Amino acid sequence: MRITAISLVVIISLLNISNIFSQSLKPYIQKEIHAYRLSENETIVIDGDGDDAVWGEVAPSSGFTQHNPNPYADPSQKTIVRIAYDTEAIYVLGVMLDTAPDSILMQLSERDRLENTDEFGFWFSPYNDGSNGFIFVTSPAGIQVDMLVSSGGLDSGWDAVWEVETSLNAEGWVAEFKIPWSALRFSKMPIDEDQIWGVNFDRNIRRYRERSFWRSVDPARDGFDIYESGELHGLRNISPPTRLSINPYISAYAESAEDGGLGTLVNGGVDLKAGIGDAFTLDMTLIPDFGQVVSDNLVLNLSPYEIRFSDNRPFFTEGTEIFNKTGLFYSRRVGDEGQLVNATKFSGRTSSGLGIGAFQAFTVNDTIENGLTSYSVAALDQTLPNNSYIHAISTYVAREGDGTDALVQGTKFQLRNKANTYELSGSGAYNQHYSNVAGLGEDGYKWSMGVRKISGMFTFSYNHTVESEFYDPNDLGYLRAPNEVGDFIILGLKIIEPTKNFIRLGVNATYHQSRLFEPREKTSNMVSLTMHALSQNFQYINIGIDGQPLEGRNYFDSRVDGLYWITPRWFAPRVRISTDYSKKLAIDIDGGYGFVEDEGNDWKELGANISPRFRVSDKLSFRYTYDFTNKINQKDFAYLIEGPLDGDKSVFGRRDYKTKTQIFSGSYSFSRKASIEARIRHNWSTVAYHDFYDLQIDGTLSPSVILFPNEDGTTDYDLNYNAWSVDLGFKWYFSPGSELSVVWKNTLNSSGGQLPTSYIDNWEQMLEESFVNSLSIKALFYLDYNSVKTKLRRN
């Protein structure tokens, strides 16, 4: 295993090109803000007015600079921030001055989602390591957004219990935050010396698309991190509080049965969070209930690969960033083999920057003997200077009885220079299987190396990846297919200084070459060129072309080991247009047309996505999405004929493969704490075969003598597929951390039947099938040790 000479030439060439296109950046200027400690007789009432007398004692700070559209320029509006603290919490006051307060945008939405609205937020990095921190954001309407940030990215599933109130006045708007110490992770503060935290403040003025930071952030840098933080001084003599909370819940379900009857179910369970030491947290869930999560976006899958779905279960989306860096933990696996009984997470980070994480879950399948399955994950993540890190993870799936156990171990590192302009990264993983049954196959491994320029007018990335023939992390991870060696190059050129007509301009070019690990046969060469621009009136356009300029070899579509299909050359131009979202009516339009080289057949692929959104008011909005894909005379795998004597035979077909997806969604917010969300989705796919071909040993296709179309032109392999889902939910946050939700779900997933002649004909066929209806109500309560203790003390 070695990086080829070509790879080294590519890296050296990219480094030389980057010097030619270097872009001067504004010199680093450190900023400081000092927190004011409240005395025992000083209090701050969180009402959004910011008129408590104590705020006048707190030193203000300002001096924001634009991130966009005019990098490093003074913002159009002034922002003033103050920070105070006491033994219970840290308080932040943001005063957003505005010369046109009647133009402030403030659309209501659910928690953790901001729509067409102004924003103000900040991050704290208690260890001031440039990598890990906590983000808190609000809008003029008081919508709460919080996220964990680490060198692995943003964790938007994290939800803390904190307060914010806002108000509008003749000079702009005000936001007043109270972040309890229990919501943060930090070390005990010295008595006589400051503990310096990383901090930055962020304001977004929606009508101008203007974003500004208190401590300037490089607009030429790709991605998001908290490396560019200022310093928070003045914090001292604060001890992390006892962190203990429980979230008991009770839920009730009524669901229609296939025989037309009605089934009912009542559930109850509890989640527990307990602080261990200064910075570690233990999360446990007992008898969890995820029946109200949004339905999956089901589709017809004709590929040889498994479809990856998002995990919408809160326990598996919150605070799991330490487990997700390597891609070896695909949380949807937990629960695939049985009913989830309980799950436990332990995570945190020491003052030296060492992150430690452990995960354990059990599922039970009552329909089989020895149906207990255990899922275990352990991870270490060491923060290094300059937003660098080294990470290690181990996953283990143990199955009771004669089931196969699986162990995967992996590591990943990221090293950046002091200016955070260049990055060297790498990863590796090794998997093993254990069983009493013989013939499991060999162990497998994967490794990759990459280099990236992440800041400047010109950026690039190069990555070399190797996956061995038997690499298989899919017991708890996700991999479409192993046995692949790939090289991936991305070149980017962007103009961040506004021009007369455009706010942003950019060009990206990519090249991806892949080949088999064993044997070392080339499989594909993919290219892509994209140009994008944002106009001065906030209209976005993206024009590009993708393609495979040379014939390729697909070893996976055949479903027969060692047998490949020669894939044709193709090119697909595409365009995307997106209008100004601040208008009441906005629309996104995507379109593409694929030209495929196929002698004797007019093989072409069309696709389009049209998505208008209409904002009736700051409380009511709707969005409709219509997406269609039409693959005409497409050739691809149809079915497999098993032959114990002559071997398996792979049969391909020429087909028309059409897919239409419609999504209607709407939301109405009674207040920032109560809203109704609706989502209706219908995915309809039809597959009509015309001819069949036998896949030959040389990768070509020859007319099949096994099966021909029926007399009426149809075949037994034609498909009609429908996936229908309705998710209608009401949610009310009746107190901090507590919520009441009512959800109605209506679903259908069907495949087969006669091909319909029209959408109406298909709908009539759907109505003859059995839809599943479910109505549920769930109450979740938040009980915090510190809050209860404080109330008892006050009483």
N, C-alpha and C positions, 0 to 999 in steps of 0.2 A: 504494500500500500504506500503510494507516494504521490505527491503532487507532480504532475507531468511538467515537462519543460515548457509546453505551451502555456500552462497555467502561470508559471513564473514570469514568462514574457508578458502575459496579459496584466499581471499585477504591476510590474515595473512600468509598463506603458501607461497605465492609468495614473500612476503616481506622477509621471512626468507631465501628462496632460493637465493634471490638477494644478500644477505650478503655473502653467500658462494662463489658466482661467482663474487664478486666485482673486479673491475679492476682499478688499480691506474692510475690516469690521471696526466698530466703535470700541475704543480702549475700555478695558474692564474698570468699572468704577464701583467700589464697594459702598453699600448704603447701610445705615443703622437706624433702628427705631428702638426707643426705650419704653418698657412697660412700667406702668405706675401701680404700686401696691396699695390696695385699699386698707385703710385703718379699720379697726373693729366697729366704729360707729359710722362708716361710710358704706353706702349701698348703691347698687345700680339696678333700676327697674327696667326690665326688657319690655319696652312698649313701642319701640321704633321712633320715638321722638328725639332721643339723644339729648334731652334737656336736663338730665340729672346734674346737680351742681358739681359733682366730683369730676365730670368730664372736663370741666374748665381747668382742673388741676393737672390734666394729662397732656404731655407735650404732643402737639400734632406733627404729622409728617405728610409731605406731598411730593411734588417733583416727579410725577409720572412721565413716561415717554412712550410714544406710539410704537407698537409692534407692526401694525398695519392700519391704514393703507400707506402711511408715510413713515417708514422706519426711522426711529430715533428723533422724530419731530415732537414738538410740544403738542399735547392733546388739545382738541377743540374745547373741552370742558375740564374744569379743575376737579380733582378728587382729594379729599383730606381724610387721613386715617389716624386712629388712636387705639392704644391697647392698654388695658388694665387687668388686674387679677387679684384674687383673694384665695383663701384656703379651699374654696369650693370649685372655682372655675376661672377660666380666662375669658375676658370680654373684649370684643372688637367693635369699634364704631367706624362706619364708613359714611362719609358725607359726600354725595355725588351732586355737585353743583351743575345746573343746566340753565342756559339762557332761554330755553324754550320748554319749560316743564310740561306744557300741554302736548308736546310731541313725544314724550317718553313712552316707549312701547312696553306693554306689561301683560301679555297674554297669560291666562291661567292654564295650568296643566297639572298632571300628577307629579308626585314627588319623584325626584331623580330624573326629570325630563323637562328641559327648557325649550319653549317653542319660539314664537316671534316676540322677543322681549329683550330689554336691557339686562345686564348682569353685573354683579359685583361679587368677588370672591377672593380667597387667599389660601395659601398653604403654609403649614407648619412642618418643619423637619427637626424634631427634637434632638436627634443625634448630629444634625448639621453635616450629614455625610454626602449631600448632593444626590442621593439616590432614593431615599425612603421618606415618606411623609404622609400628611393627611390634608385633603382638599375639602374646603367648605365654600359653597356658592349659593347665592340667592338672587332673586329678581325683585323689581319694585312691588310685585304682588306677594312677595314672601315665600315663593316656592323654594323648598329645601333640596339641595343636591350635595352629596358627599361621596368621596372616593378615596381609596387608598392608592398611593403611587409608589412604585418601586422601579428598579432598573429593568424589571420584566414588563412594565407597562402600567396601565391604569386598571384598577379593580372597581368598576362602577356598581358591583353587587353589594359592596360593603355599606351597611347602614348603621349609623351611630345615633344616639339619643342626645339631641342638642336643641337649642332654641334660637329663633331669629324672628324679629318683628321689623316691619318696614313702614314708612309713611312718605307721602308726597307733600311738598309745600311749594311756596312761591319761588323758591330758589333751587329746586331740584328734588332729590329724594334721599332718604336716610335709611340705613340698615344697621340694626343693633343685634349683635350676636352674643350668646352665652354658650361656651363650649365647656362642659364639665371636665375636670381632670380625668374622670373615669372613661371618657371617650378617647383619650390619647394614651400613648405608650411612651414613657420616658423614665429616666433614672431619677433617683432621689437627688434633690438639689442641695448643693452645699449651703451652709448657714451664712457664711461670710463672703461668698464669692458668687458672681453671676454664673448661670448656666446659659451658654449662648446657643440659641436655636437658629436654624435657617428659616427665612420667611420671605414671602413675596405677596403682593396684592395685584389684582387684575380687574380691569373694568372694560365692559363691552357696551358701546353705544350702538344699538342695533340699526337705527335709521341711517347712520353714516358708515356702517360696517367697520367701525373704528374700535380697535382693541389696544389697550395701553397697560403697561406694567409699572409698578412702583420702582422696582429694580429692573432695568432694561433687559430684555430677552432677545437673543440673536434671531432675527426673522429669517436668516438664511440657513438655519439649522433644520434638518429633517427630523420629524418625530417630536415627542414631548418628553421632557424630564425636568427635574427641579434642581439641576446643577447650578443654574443661574439664580441663586437666592441671595437676598440681603441677610443681615444679621439682626436678631431680636435679643436685646440686652435687658438687664434689670430683673430677671427671674431668679429668685433665690428662696431658700428655706421652704420649699414645697415638696411634700412627700406624696408619692402616688397613693391614692385612696384604695381602700378595699373594694375590689371590683367583683361584685356578685349580683347577678340578676337571673330571673327565671321568666320564661314566656310560656305559661300554660295556655292551651287552646281547647276548644270544643267545636265540633263541626257536625253537621247533619246533611245527609244526601238522600235525594229521591231520584231514582233512575229507572227509565223504561226498560223492560226486558224484551228479548226477541219474541216471546210468545204473546206480547201485548200487555203483560202484567206490569206491576210497579214494585220495584224493590227499594227498601229503605235501609239506611245505615247511619249509625251514630258513632263518631270517633272522638277520642280524647288523647292528649299527649302533652309533652312538655319539652321545651328547649331550655338549656342551662348554659350560662356564661359565667366563668369564674376566673378571676385574675390570679396568676401564680407568679409571685415575685413582682418586680417592677414592671416588666414589659411582656410577660407571656400570658396567653389566654387559653382557657380550655372551653371548647364548645361541644355540647352534647345534645343530641336529639333522640327522644324516645318515642317510638310509635309515631313517626312523622306522617303528615298528611299533605300530599302535593296534588290533590285532585282538582284544585282550582287554577293551576298554571295554564298558560295559553297553549292552544293546540299546536302540534307540530305542522310545519309546512310540507305535508306529504306530497310526493310526486311519483310518477311511474318511473321505475328504474330499470332500464334495459342494458346498463353498463355492467362490466364485471366487478365493479367496485362498490363497496358499501357507502351509503349516503351518510354524511355526518350531520347530526342535528344539534342545535344549541340546547344547553341544559338550562331550563327556566326554573329549576327548583332552588329556592332561596338558600338553603343550607349549603348547596354545592356551588353557588355563585359568589357567596360572601366570604371574604378573607381567605381565598384559596390561591392567591397570586404566587405564593412560595412553591406551590405544587405544579404550576402550569408553565414554567420557563422552558422545559425541555420538550413539551408535547407528549410526554409519556403517561400523563394522567388525563384520561377522557372520562369525566365523571358520569356520563350517560351509561357507562358499563355497569355502574353500581345500581342494581335493581333489575338488570336484564335477566338474571337467572332465578329470580324469586322475589318475594315480598321483603322490602327493607324493614328490618326490625329496629335497628338503632345505628347511629353513626357518631363518631367522636373526632374532633379536630383539636390539635394543640399547636400553637404557633406563637412566634414572637421574635424579638431581636435584642441582643445584648448591647451594652454601651460600646463595645468594641466592634460592632457592626456584624456580628454573627447571627444570621437568621436560622431558626430551628423550627421545623414543622413535622408533625406526625398526624396521620389520618388512619382511622380504623372503622370499618363498617361490616355488618353481617346481614345476609339475606337468607330467607328460608323458602324452599319450594316444597309445599306439602303434597304435591302430586307425584313425587318420586321418592324413592328410598335414599337416604343419605343426601338430603337436599340442602344442606347447610353450606354456604359459601362465605369465605372471609376475604376482605379486601384491605390490604395494608399498604401505607405509603410513608416513607421517611425521607426528609429533605434537609440539606444544609446549604446555606447561602451566605457567603462571606463578602461583605462590601469592601471594595478596594478604592484607593484614591482615584479621583477624576471620573467618578461615575462608572467605575469598573467593578467587576464581580467575578467570583468563581462559585459554581453551583454543583451540587451532587444530589442525586435522588435514587431511591430504590423502591420498587413496587413489587408486591407479592400477592398473588391470588391463590388461596388454598381451598380445595374442594374436598368435601367429606367423602370417605370411602375410596372408590377406585377412580374418582375424577382426577383430571390432569391439573397439577399445580404449575404455576408460572412465575418466574422471577425475571425482572428487568432492572438493570442498573445503568445509570447514565450520569454524565457530567457535561457541563457547559461553562464556558468562560467568555468574558468580554473585557477587553483592555483598550482604554482610550488615552490619548495624549493629554497633557495638561490643559491645552486650549479646547479640548473636546471637539476637535475637527476630524480626527482619524480614529478608526476603530478596527481592531483585530479580534476576531471571534472564532470559536471552535466548539465542537461538541462531539460526544461519543456515547454509544450505548451498546449493551450486550444483553441478550436474552437467553434463558434456559427454561426447559420444561422437564417436569418430573412426574412419573406415573409408573404404576405396576404393569401397565400394558406396554408391550414392545412396539417398536416401529414409529416412534414419535418424530424421527428426523433429527437433523443436526441443529446445534445452537447457531444463533445468528448475531450479527453486529452491524453497527452503523457508525460512521464518523463524517465530520464535515469541517472545513476551514474556510474562512472568509475574511475579506478586507473591505472596508467601506470608508468613503469620505462623506461626512455627514453635514458639513457646513460649507457655505460659499456659493458663488454663482454656478460653479460646476461641481456636481457630485457624482459619485459612482459607487457601485458595489459589485463585488465578485465573490462567488461562492462555489465551492467544489464539494459535492456530497457523494458518499459511497454507502450503499445498502447491500449487504450480502444476500445471497440467494435464499437463505433460511431465516433472515431477520424477521421476527414476528412479535411485536409488542402489544398485540391487539386484545390480550386478555384484560388489560386495564388501560391501554393506550389506543391510539388510532393511527393506522397506516393504510393507505389505499392499496399499495402493492410493493413488495420488496424487489430485490434483484435488479437494482438500477444504480448507475453512475451518472451524475449530472453536473454540468457546469452552467452557471447562471450569471449573466452580466447585465447590469442596468447602468445606463448613462443618463444623467440629467443636467439640463441647463435651464436656469430660471432667472428672470429679471424681477427683482423685488421692488425696485424704484418705480413708482407710477409714471406712465407716459401720458400723452395728451388724451388718448382714447382708452387706455387700459390701466387697471390697478395691478394686475399680475399677468405675467406671460411665462410659459414654460414649454419645454420639449423633453420627452423621455424616449429612449430607445432601449429595447431589451433583446437579448439573445439567449436562447436556452437550448443546449445540446444534451441529449440523453442517450445512453447506451446500456446494454445489459451488463451486469456484473459477471455473470457466467452463462453463456460464453460472451466475450467482449464484442458484441455486435452492436453497431449503431442502430438506434431506433427512431430518433426524430431530431429535427433541427427547426426550432420555432423562432420567429422574429416578430417584433412589434415596434411600431413607431406611433407616438402620441403627441399631439400639440394641444395645449389648453390655454384659455385666456379668460380673465374676468374683466368686463368692461366697466367704465366709470359709472354707468347706471345699473351695475350689479347684475348683468346678464352673463351667464357662464356658458362657454362652448368648449367642447372637447371633440377633436377630430383625430381619427387614428386608422391604422390598418394592421391587421394581424395576418400571419400566414405561415405555411410550411413550404418553402421554396423548392425543397427536394423531397423525393419519395421517402417514406419512412417504413419501419417495420414494427407492427404491433404484435407483441407476444402474449398479450393478456386477453384480447377480444376472442381468440379462438377457443378458450377454455380447455385447450389441450397442451400439455407441457411440451415445449420445444417447437410447436407449430406456430408460425407467424403469418400475418396478413400484410401484404404490401399496401400501405396507405397512400392515397394519391396526393399530389400537390394541391394546395388550395390557398386562396387569399380572400380576406373578408374586410372590406372597408366599413367603418362605423362612425357614427356621430352622436353626440349628446348635447342637448340644449336644456338649460335650466334658467328660469326667469327669477325675478326678484321676489324672495319669500316674504318680504315685508309688506307686499301688496295683499289685498284681500283675496285676489285670485292669482295663483302661481301655477306653473306647470313644468313638469320634467318630461322630456321626450328623448328616447334612445332608439336608434335604429341601426341595422346592419344587414349586409347582403353578402353571402358567401359564394364564391365561384370555385367549384371543385372539378378537377381534371378527371374525366371519366369517359373514355372513348365509347361512343355509341349511345350514351345516355346523357340527358340534360339534368345532371345532378346540381342542385342549388339549394341554398339554405337562407331563408329570410327570417328576420326577427325584429320585433319592435316592442317598446314599452312606453305607454302613455300614462302619465300620472298627474292629473290636476288635483290641486288642494284649494279648498275654499274656507276662509276664515270669516264666519258670519259675524262674530263678535269676539271679545277677549275671553268669553266663556264657552263659546260653541264653535266647533270647526269640523270639517269633513275632508276626507281624502279618498279618491277612487284610483285604482290601478288596473290597467288592462295590459296584459302581457301575452304576446303570441310568438310562437316559433313554428315555422313551416319548413320541414325538411323534405324536399321533393326528389324522388328517385335516389334516396340515400341508400348506400350499401353498408351493411353491418351484420353482425352476428344475429342469427335467427333461432337456431336450436342445435342441440347436441344429440347425436345418435351413438349410443354406447355399443361398442363391438368387442366382446371378450376375446375374439380370435384375431380379427384384423385391426383392432385398436379403435379408439373413439374417432368418430367422423364429425367435423365441424361444418355446419351448413350455414351459409350466409344468405341474406335476402335483399332484394331491391324493393324498397318500400316508401310510402308516404307517411311521415311521422309528424303529426300535428299536435300542438299543445296550446291551450288557451287557459290563462289564469286571470281571474278577476278577484280583486280585494276591495271591499268597501269598509272603511273605518271612520269612526266619528267619536267625539268626546264632548262631554258637557261638564263643566266644573261649577258646582254650586258655590264652592269656596276653595281655598288652597288645601283644605283638609277633607273635602268630599267631592267625588266626581263619579261620572258614569262613562265607561269605555265600551265601545262596540266594535267588533271585527267580524266580517263575513268574508269567507274565502271559498272559492270554487276553482279547483284545478281539473281540467278535462283534457285527456289525451286520447288520440286514436292512432292506431297503427294498421295500415293496409298494405299487405305484401302483393307484389306483382310477379316476381320471379325468384327462383332459389338457385344457389350455386354451391358446389362443393369446394372447400378450401384445399388447395393442392399443397404438396410438400415444398414447392418453390415459392409459396406465398401468393400465388395467383388464384383466381376464381374461374371455375368452369361450370357450365349449366348442369344442374343436378338432375339425375335420372330417378331420384327417389320420390320426390313429391312435386307435383305441379299444381297451379291454382285450380280451383273448382270451376265448373262450367259457367257459373254466374260471376266469375272473376274474383271471388273471395277465397280465403284459405282458412285452414283450421288454426292458424297462428295469428290471425288478425286479433286486435285487442281494442277494447273500449274501457277506459279507466276514468273513474271519478273520485275525487277527494273533496269532501265538503265539510266545512266547519263553521260554526257560529259561536263566538265568545262574547257574551254580554255580561258585564260586571259592574257592580256598585261597590265603592270602597270609601270608608269613612275612618279617618284617624281621629278617634274620639279623645285621645290623650297621648302625650309623647310616648312613642314606642308601642302603642296599643291600637288595634284596628278591627273594624267589623267589615266583612265582605260578603256579598251575595252574588253568585255567579250562575248563569244559565248557559249550558253547552249543548249544541246540537251537531252531531257528527255522522259522517258516512264515508266509508272507504270500500270501494267496489271495483272489481276487475272482471271483464268477460261480457258475454252477451253479444247480440247482433250489433254491428256498426250502425249507428244512427245516421240519418240523412241530413240532420240539421241540429242546431242547438236546442230548439223546441222539442224535437223528437228525442234527443238525449235526456232532456229534463223530464219528459213524460216517462221514460224508462226508469229514471232515478226515483220518481215518486212511487214506483211500484216496489221499491226496496225498503228495508227497515232502517230507519234512522234511529240513532241512540240519543235520547234526551236525558239531561242531568240537571237538576236544580240543587244548589248547595248553599249553605250559610255557615260562616265560620267566624268565630270571635277569638282574637288573640290578645292576650293581656301582657303588659310589661310591668314587672315588679322589681325595683332596684333597691338593693340594701341601703345605699347611701341616702336615697330619697326618703325611704321609710324612716331611717334613723333621724334625718334632719327634721322631718315633720313631727316625729315624736318629741324631739328635743324642744322644738318651738312650742308645741302644745303644753 
